[in-house]
Structure formats: C-alpha cells, structure tokens
Amino acid sequence: MFTKRRLTGAYEGATVKEFNEETKYVFISDHHRGDGSLSDEFTRNRNIFQYALDYYYQNDFVYVEAGDGDELWEYQDFKHIKNAHPGVFSTIKKFYDDDRLIMMWGNHNIYLKNPAYVEKHYYTNYDEYHDTFFDFLPDLKPIEALVLKNEKTGQEILTVHGHQGDAPNDQFWRLTMLSLKYFWRFLHAFGIRNPSSPVKNINRRHKIEKNYSKWIAENKKMLICGHTHRFKFPKKDALPYFNIGCCVYPTIITALELVGEEIQLVRWHVQSDKDGNLRIMRQIMRGPVNVSEFDLREFTETN
C-alpha cells in the first residue's frame, strides 16, 4: 500500500518532458561517487564511466542521472567528492551548461531534496589552483521523478530512483543512513556489504520489484528505476519494468538508452583486444525495442 502511494505521488509531482523520433536520453544510476578512499565503490569504474559519459556528450544525449549519483550518506561533505572526481564533474557541468542534464535524487543522495543544501554545495565550486570560486551547477533543481511523454502517442514513461516504498531506504532512511555512515562504511573497504541492502538481499529485492510490477499493471505505464543494482529489461509480453543497473559492478557499468522511440540496455566494460590491449567497449545487452511495444494502453484496448 505504501509503495503504491509513494509511486503515485512521485508520478503526480513529476517533471514532464516530451520525447520523439529525434530525441536521445541516457539513464544511469547508482554511481555512489565517494571521496576516493578505499570505501569509495565508484573509483574502480571511474575511467569507464568517464569514457561513457564523454560518448553520450559527444553524441547529443540528454543525461538523466537517476539517483544515488553522489554517496552523501557516507560522505556528507560534498567538497571531498568533487575533489576526488574532477574530470567526471567537469563533464557533468558540460551537460548542465548545454541544458542536457536531469539530476534526480535517490535515498543515498536524498539531501538533494533540500534546496539550501543544493545551493551550498552544487551552485559553486572551488578552484584550488586559482584560489577562486566559480559557477558549478548554478540554480540546479534536482527532482524525484521524471515523466517522458511521447509527443505523438501520449505514451508515458515514469522514471524514479526506485527506493520509493522500500521502508529502510524511504520512511526510515535516517536510521539506515546512520548504520551505513558509522559502521558499514568501514567494512566496505574490505569488500563486506550491508545485508539489509536490496543489492545483496534477494528476498527484499524481489519484493520491491513485485510491488513495482503491481503499480505498473494498475497504472498502465512503463517504469524505469535503479536502486536494486540489478539491471532488468523485460521481454515483449512482460510488464514494462526496466532497471538501469548501476556503476559499481566490477569493471562494468550499465545504462538504458532511449534513442528516438527505441529503448535498449547497454553495458560499458573493459575488454582485451587481439593484441592484449585493454579497451573500454560498449555492448548492447537487450534491444533495441520500440517503446510502443510496451504501451499497456494498447494492450488493454486490443484485449
């Protein structure tokens, strides 16, 4: 019941953008960018992510960062995160300056709900070399939910981070944050994961996906989210629940691309060529499929 209410509330308050045959969107979530220390799970894939982000910038995509981009539970002083990954944030700024950045908040960066926090930490940045402050992401307005609406057919695609209705990461997020900040954070450096997280807890992960599938069936909408770190691309006759995956798999990041009216799941990963040189490769894992095949309104009308 709570999941239904949270998702419906997010949908009703969502930012609405149109898409058509000319638009390009890429969705990436769960980067968990940290301060560059041993507990920073993003660091091992930073070069892969940077390469992928440069590709999407050069190919005119709108970049949707679908929550948990910055690991603000473990590292609440954002300046250390910015200092650890300057190249990544430089590219993010280019997207923002071109009006091609949509930043969403998830449970691990829920502080972005607070405009005062965003203004203090994201509007400006500090240049240590020149000893000056400069505009970083001025007037940034992170959102909880995005609805992409097909300008011809009216079909809607809802994107949320995916923690909505997940009690430990939604209603009781402060308690979960404290346990992570003061306990599990230090175990991350040794590869030990929090068993309460949906990432490693299969039963909780499947419960979240089951509740989301119920909402999809009732509201007849495509849904894109992250949060569980488990990528998902539905088969043709399945409910249109898509999961982006994450950026913290060993040597792999995943993304969803919406190019025109076709959606596909891709992964960026390190692979050796025939000469033994390591290269970053882009591979299509699922799709492309026209989103009209996931339009539950059409399915209802024809059945």
C-alpha positions, 0 to 999 in steps of 0.5 A: 500500500505504501509503495503504491502511494509513494509511486503515485505521488512521485508520478503526480509531482513529476517533471514532464518532458516530451520525447520523439523520433529525434530525441536521445536520453541516457539513464544511469544510476547508482554511481555512489561517487565517494571521496576516493578512499578505499570505501569509495565503490565508484573509483574502480569504474571511474575511467569507464564511466568517464569514457561513457559519459564523454560518448553520450556528450559527444553524441547529443544525449540528454543525461538523466542521472537517476539517483544515488549519483553522489554517496552523501550518506557516507560522505556528507561533505560534498567538497571531498567528492568533487575533489576526488572526481574532477574530470567526471564533474567537469563533464557533468557541468558540460551537460548542465551548461548545454541544458542536457542534464536531469539530476534526480535524487535517490535515498543515498543522495536524498539531501538533494531534496533540500534546496539550501543544501543544493545551493551550498554545495552544487551552485559553486565550486572551488578552484584550488589552483586559482584560489577562486570560486566559480559557477558549478551547477548554478540554480540546479533543481534536482527532482524525484521523478521524471515523466517522458511523454511521447509527443505523438502517442501520449505514451508515458514513461515514469522514471524514479530512483526506485527506493520509493516504498522500500521502508529502510531506504524511504520512511526510515532512511535516517536510521539506515543512513546512520548504520551505513555512515558509522559502521558499514562504511568501514567494512566496505573497504574490505569488500563486506556489504550491508545485508539489509541492502536490496543489492545483496538481499534477494528476498527484499529485492524481489519484493520491491520489484513485485510491488513495482510490477503491481503499480505498473499493471494498475497504472498502465505505464512503463517504469524505469528505476535503479536502486536494486543494482540489478539491471532488468529489461523485460521481454515483449509480453512482460510488464514494462519494468526496466532497471538501469543497473548501476556503476559499481559492478566490477569493471562494468557499468550499465545504462538504458538508452532511449534513442528516438522511440527505441529503448535498449540496455547497454553495458560499458566494460573493459575488454582485451583486444587481439593484441592484449590491449585493454579497451573500454567497449560498449555492448548492447545487452537487450534491444533495441525495442520500440517503446510502443511495444510496451504501451499497456494502453494498447494492450488493454484496448486490443484485449 
